[in-house]
Amino acid sequence: MFGGPAWIDKQRFDIEARAEGNPGNEQVRLMLQSLLEDRFALALHHETRQLPIYALVALKRGKTGPQLVPHSGDAKCNDPIADGPLSQPKPGEPMPAYCGGFFMNAQPGDLRVTGNKVTMEMLVSFLSQSVDRTVVNRTGLSGAFDFTLEFAPELGPGSEPGSAASPLDRSAAPSLFTALQEQLGLKLESARGPVDVVVIDNIQEPSPN
């Protein structure tokens, strides 16, 4: 997000709102947008800018790491719509298999992520939420995959590929960048590319209720 006064990065607000009926996700999004426009006089727009990104590439063309394998019909996974929500496994139990998505099990200084029947486009979308840049798929890999990725998540803004984990992390788990290479046979490379960004045109600090 670009633009706006300095206070938007410091001030914190509690928002209480109630919607009548049972609105869907899109309706809730529009309601929230209307609320922000009313209380903060928020006006914004989207634009495309050339910014630093990460390109996800394969270390060896057409090859994957030991913990990234093509999904097969024999590899069973749970459909959350048909089978219901997944439960957190007990210590020592295997991670559940969730078709078309990710399951995360966090421990102090360690995050284990499993993906079942996921594409590379889905993986880069997940990675974009884990690093400080947009990630694009340049692996050349197609189809669906199963994987397990274990890493130390404390990577903070400005982390570079191959950088060490945060000094606050006492875990033996590798950084995300290292784990991708060693476990999945993939690498995040610094690059530049078009990124859709939000630009604030106007925002005002709200008065107390």
N, C-alpha and C positions, 0 to 999 in steps of 0.2 A: 504494500500500500504506500502511495506517495502523496505528499502534500499534507496540509493541515497544520495547526499550531502545535507547539511542544507539549501542551497539557494532555493531548490524547494518548501519549505514551506513558503518562504518570498517573492521571486520575483514574479511579475505579468507581463504577456505579452498580447499584443493585436495581434490576428492572423486574417489576412485578406486573404481569399482564394475564388476563383471562379471556379465553376465546369461547364463544358459544358453540354448542354442537360438537361435532367431531371432525374438525378440518384436516385435510391431507397435508402432506409435507410442503407442497407448493403453495397452498393457501397460508400456511403458517409463515413461510418465507416472505410472502407479500405483506402479511400483517406486521411482521417484525420490521420490514422495510418502511411501512407507513408509520410505525411507532417512532423509528429513528428520525424520520423526516419531520415528524411533529415535535418531538422533544428536543432534538439537537439541530433542527434546521439543516439536516444533512443533505448535501447534494454531491453526487460523484459521477464519474464516467469511467468506462474501460478504454484502454488503448494498448497497442502493441509496441514494446520497446526491445531493443537489442541489449541483452543483459548477460552476465555470467550464468552459465548453466552447467550441469553435469551430463555427459553422454555415457550411458551404460553400454559397454562393449564386452565381447567375449575375449578372454585371454588367448584362446586358440579357436580359430574359425570352425564353427560347427561342433565344438566340444563344450561339455559342461563339467562342472566340478562334482565331487563325490556326493554332495547333498542336494543336487539338482538333477532330477530324472524326469523323462517324459511320462506323462500320466497315461496309464493304460486302463482298460476296462476291468482288469482284475484288481486294481487298487480302489477299494471301496471308500467312499466318503459320505458324510451325512449331508442331507439337504435340509437346511434350517426351516424351510417352508413346509416340507412334507413331514419331517421328523421332529420339528420343534427346536427350541434354542439349545445350544450346547452348554454343558456344565463345566466348571473349572475342575481339572483333574486333581486328585489327591497326590501328595508327594510320592514319587516313585512310579506313578501311573503314566502310561503313554499319552501324548497329546492327541486330542480327538481330531479326526479328519473332517474338514468343513469344505464341501464342494464349492469351488468358485470364489474362495475368499481366504482370509487370514485368521489365524488364532494366535494370540499373544499370551505368554506366561512370563511375568516380570518377577525377578528376584533382585535384591540389592546389588547394584552394579552389573546386572546381567539381564538381558532380554532375549528370550527364545521365541522366534516367530516360525510358524508352520504355514505353508500354503499348499493347497490341494486343488488340482485342476485349474490352475491360474495361468494366464498368458503373460508374456513379457510386458505388454502394455499395462496390465494390472500391477505388475511388480514395480514398474517405474512410477506409477501413481502412488503406491505405498512409500517408495523411497523418497519421493518429493516431499512427503510429510515428515521424513526423518532427518533430512539435511536442510541446509539453508538456501538451497537453490532448486529450481525446476530440474527434473531429470527426464531425459528423452531416451527412447529405445533405439540403439544402434547395434544391437547384438546380432541381428540377422537370424535369430531363432524364432521359429513359428510353432504353433500348436500349444497345447496345455502341458503344464509341468507340476510336479510335486517337489517341495523343498523344505528344508529345515535350516534356519539361520540363527546363530547364537552370537551375540555381540554385546559390548558395553555401550549403552545408548548416550552417555554423557559426552556429546560432541559439540555443543555450543556453536554460535555463529562464527563464521570465518574458518572453520575446520577445513583442512586440505586433505586430499587423498593420501593415505599412508601416515597421517598424523597420529600421535599417541592419544590415548584416552585422556580425559580431564584429570588434573592432579587430584581432584576429589574422589576419583574412582579408584578403589583399592582392589577391584576385581581382576582376576586373571583372564577374563574374557577379552578378545581382541576388539579393536575399533570396528565400526561398521565397514569401513573401506577395506580393512584387512580381511574381515570375515567374508565379504563378498568374493574376494580373490581365492582364499584358501578353501572355502566351503562350497561356493557356487560356480567358481571358475569365471567370474564376471569382474569387471573393473569400472570404477567411476573415473572418467577423464574430464578435466576442466575444459570448457569450451564456451563459446558465445552463441546466442541464438535468440529468436523472437519469443518473447514472454508476454502473455496477457496480464496486465496489471490494472489495479484500481487506483484512480487518482481522485483525491478529495478536492472538490471545487469550493465547498463551503461547509462549515460546521461551527456551531455556537455552544458554549458551555450552558447547560440547562439551569434554570432557576429552581430552588427547592420547591417541592410540592406544597 
